[in-house]
Amino acid sequence: MVIVGASGQLGGDLMDAFADIAPIGLEHSTFDIEQPAAITTMLLRQKPDVVINTAAFHNVELCETHPDRAFAINALAVDQLAAQCAAANVTLAHVSTDYVFDGDTSQPYAESDPARPLSAYGISKYAGELLIARNTSRAFVFRTSGLYGTRGSSAKGYTFIERMLAQAAAGKPLRVVDDVTFSPSYTRHVAVAIRRVIQTERYGTYHVTNAGACTWYAFAQEIFRQANVAADLSRTTQASFPSLARRPRYSALAHNALLRLGLPELPDWRQGIREYLGARAA
Ligand SMILES: NC(=O)c1ccc[n+]([C@@H]2O[C@H](COP(=O)([O-])OP(=O)(O)OC[C@H]3O[C@@H](n4cnc5c(N)ncnc54)[C@H](OP(=O)(O)O)[C@@H]3O)[C@@H](O)[C@H]2O)c1
């Protein structure tokens, strides 16, 4: 098995989740998914049975100003990876996003619900999904949401939890959005769920997020409650943060495909925070 983006927050936890089979982890510094020749060499040298791709250009604001970069990494490179995996009879497992949906609902999205991405990021990630489907049926697409892990997001350099705790420790007042609902997800839980699904060899699209959903404000409130930190926290709206990108205002994901396989849902989002804080303290 090869894991692309192995030093990222999800990639690192996937390396741990598959540790017993000693996956080969590829970091950006030594493997660039945008180079077709690098993909060819990787498949020839490593002869993987499965390639998991976590690499992405996922700074949502930068994707708006650099849609060419978003499409190069999130769509065209994925097309090339899928084509070469198909030709080599290799299974592709690819990580996608809740931002493929427009958020115009109040019910968790099923895997089969129509995608209507609003942002350049979401459009490029959905294009990646479609391009996989044109190349191969031997693929998994895992849509996840609001990731945080102990390694931190390499794109952002921090997680929401760390930013909240640092700002509270500095005594800063915190205004957090209370009109956007999603499923914050702990990368260790997501990695374990991805492993369970891959082992079934039942290809397709899966939603892998912690169970339940909350607003960013409720997420922050729960972080402070569990960390036993008194914070000066107040509610605000998405509109109060000027942004280039349009984001779904509701993006909880239902886990129908996991349940159809008889696999358990991921733990509740509050349990994700609990285990993250425990791992961080350790
Ligand atoms: N973070 C979220 O909240 C979130 C939510 C929903 C879905 N997702 C999806 O989940 C996946 C993993 O996200 P994450 O938060 O774990 O991201 P991450 O921490 O930024 O990790 C991504 C990894 O991919 C590497 N990478 C970037 N461009 C590459 C390229 N051209 N070739 C090879 N490697 C490259 C990065 O390396 P460098 O940092 O060295 O460039 C990084 O190690 C992504 O597909 C993302 O779209 C994320």
PDBQT file of the ligand as one rigid body, heavy atoms in Angstrom, charges set to zero:
ROOT
HETATM    1  N1  LIG A 301      -8.785  19.659   6.335  1.00  0.00    +0.000 N 
HETATM    2  C1  LIG A 301     -10.095  19.568   6.248  1.00  0.00    +0.000 C 
HETATM    3  O1  LIG A 301     -10.827  20.133   7.054  1.00  0.00    +0.000 OA
HETATM    4  C2  LIG A 301     -10.717  18.722   5.164  1.00  0.00    +0.000 A 
HETATM    5  C3  LIG A 301     -12.123  18.631   5.095  1.00  0.00    +0.000 A 
HETATM    6  C4  LIG A 301     -12.704  17.819   4.111  1.00  0.00    +0.000 A 
HETATM    7  C5  LIG A 301     -11.883  17.122   3.225  1.00  0.00    +0.000 A 
HETATM    8  N2  LIG A 301     -10.532  17.255   3.299  1.00  0.00    +0.000 N 
HETATM    9  C6  LIG A 301      -9.694  16.511   2.356  1.00  0.00    +0.000 C 
HETATM   10  O2  LIG A 301      -8.945  15.606   3.135  1.00  0.00    +0.000 OA
HETATM   11  C7  LIG A 301      -7.680  15.381   2.536  1.00  0.00    +0.000 C 
HETATM   12  C8  LIG A 301      -6.587  15.478   3.578  1.00  0.00    +0.000 C 
HETATM   13  O3  LIG A 301      -6.647  16.734   4.229  1.00  0.00    +0.000 OA
HETATM   14  P1  LIG A 301      -5.632  17.126   5.392  1.00  0.00    +0.000 P 
HETATM   15  O4  LIG A 301      -6.319  18.117   6.243  1.00  0.00    +0.000 OA
HETATM   16  O5  LIG A 301      -5.042  15.889   6.001  1.00  0.00    +0.000 OA
HETATM   17  O6  LIG A 301      -4.530  17.872   4.538  1.00  0.00    +0.000 OA
HETATM   18  P2  LIG A 301      -3.012  18.219   4.875  1.00  0.00    +0.000 P 
HETATM   19  O7  LIG A 301      -2.697  18.066   6.317  1.00  0.00    +0.000 OA
HETATM   20  O8  LIG A 301      -2.740  19.526   4.210  1.00  0.00    +0.000 OA
HETATM   21  O9  LIG A 301      -2.259  17.074   4.089  1.00  0.00    +0.000 OA
HETATM   22  C9  LIG A 301      -2.196  17.006   2.679  1.00  0.00    +0.000 C 
HETATM   23  C10 LIG A 301      -0.855  16.456   2.312  1.00  0.00    +0.000 C 
HETATM   24  O10 LIG A 301      -0.762  16.397   0.876  1.00  0.00    +0.000 OA
HETATM   25  C11 LIG A 301       0.520  16.902   0.491  1.00  0.00    +0.000 C 
HETATM   26  N3  LIG A 301       0.464  17.447  -0.860  1.00  0.00    +0.000 N 
HETATM   27  C12 LIG A 301      -0.072  18.618  -1.260  1.00  0.00    +0.000 A 
HETATM   28  N4  LIG A 301       0.099  18.775  -2.581  1.00  0.00    +0.000 NA
HETATM   29  C13 LIG A 301       0.753  17.664  -3.028  1.00  0.00    +0.000 A 
HETATM   30  C14 LIG A 301       1.225  17.234  -4.294  1.00  0.00    +0.000 A 
HETATM   31  N5  LIG A 301       1.073  18.011  -5.391  1.00  0.00    +0.000 N 
HETATM   32  N6  LIG A 301       1.843  16.043  -4.382  1.00  0.00    +0.000 NA
HETATM   33  C15 LIG A 301       2.025  15.275  -3.285  1.00  0.00    +0.000 A 
HETATM   34  N7  LIG A 301       1.606  15.628  -2.050  1.00  0.00    +0.000 NA
HETATM   35  C16 LIG A 301       0.987  16.820  -1.926  1.00  0.00    +0.000 A 
HETATM   36  C17 LIG A 301       0.823  17.981   1.521  1.00  0.00    +0.000 C 
HETATM   37  O11 LIG A 301       2.195  18.245   1.567  1.00  0.00    +0.000 OA
HETATM   38  P3  LIG A 301       2.737  19.765   1.773  1.00  0.00    +0.000 P 
HETATM   39  O12 LIG A 301       1.984  20.322   2.936  1.00  0.00    +0.000 OA
HETATM   40  O13 LIG A 301       4.197  19.563   2.004  1.00  0.00    +0.000 OA
HETATM   41  O14 LIG A 301       2.413  20.477   0.495  1.00  0.00    +0.000 OA
HETATM   42  C18 LIG A 301       0.288  17.330   2.806  1.00  0.00    +0.000 C 
HETATM   43  O15 LIG A 301       1.266  16.520   3.409  1.00  0.00    +0.000 OA
HETATM   44  C19 LIG A 301      -7.598  16.353   1.356  1.00  0.00    +0.000 C 
HETATM   45  O16 LIG A 301      -7.883  15.640   0.180  1.00  0.00    +0.000 OA
HETATM   46  C20 LIG A 301      -8.695  17.361   1.612  1.00  0.00    +0.000 C 
HETATM   47  O17 LIG A 301      -9.232  17.866   0.396  1.00  0.00    +0.000 OA
HETATM   48  C21 LIG A 301      -9.932  18.032   4.254  1.00  0.00    +0.000 A 
ENDROOT
TORSDOF 0
